[in-house]
Amino acid sequence: MKVLIVDDHATVRMGIRLVLQAAEDLEVIGEAADGRSAISMAKALSPDVILMDLRMPVLDGIEATKALHGSCAVVVLTTFDDDEYLFGALQAGAHGFLLKSAQPQAIIMAVRAAGRGESVLDPQVTSRILARALAPEPAGAKLPEGLTAREREVLDGLAQGLSNPQLARRLGIGHSTVKTHVSQVLAKLGVSTRLQAARIAFAAGATSSPGRRDDPADPGRP
């Protein structure tokens, strides 16, 4: 799995590179110090996953993520000091958020998950992101009539921040079936991320309170 590291601090890039080099299935193919360079390198190197900083010169991580949307998975790296950047990245199509203070194994697992097309949320930011991201949607929003009963159950789980394994356990179905249902829910809602789907579900009153988990030991990596 090919990874591009984007951060304007050389020491941060070096640290992340050392972490990823410990995983035999991950290959760091390049580093960029700003969003514009990241876009150019992504076009030339075709990474599977980009670890993207938010605050950078020339072009910030939000604009870079927007430009790269659909070409590869972008996981935002954040110090969690500016909510506006977080939610801007979400709207830009980021696959998830990871704190720079995350443990090495968590970074490796997040890259692998994003490379598989799954969303990634650091457990320390899940509740804060959901609380802020879900609130602004106008009350009274409606879900598409084409959602099946099972897809509504899956959507409810997404709104609670449940991972695919947690959804599989709750619904008594296989992991591949869960992935299929999640893809269908996103397509029917016209969104690209699980958090965007959760926002719609919350606004439509079609879910229970965010943050509840069936398995408290699971950090909630979708």
Summary of the structure (lengths in Angstrom):
residues: 222
radius of gyration: 17.0
end to end distance: 18.7
largest distance: 50.3
contacts: 744
relative contact order: 0.12
helix: 48%
strand: 13%
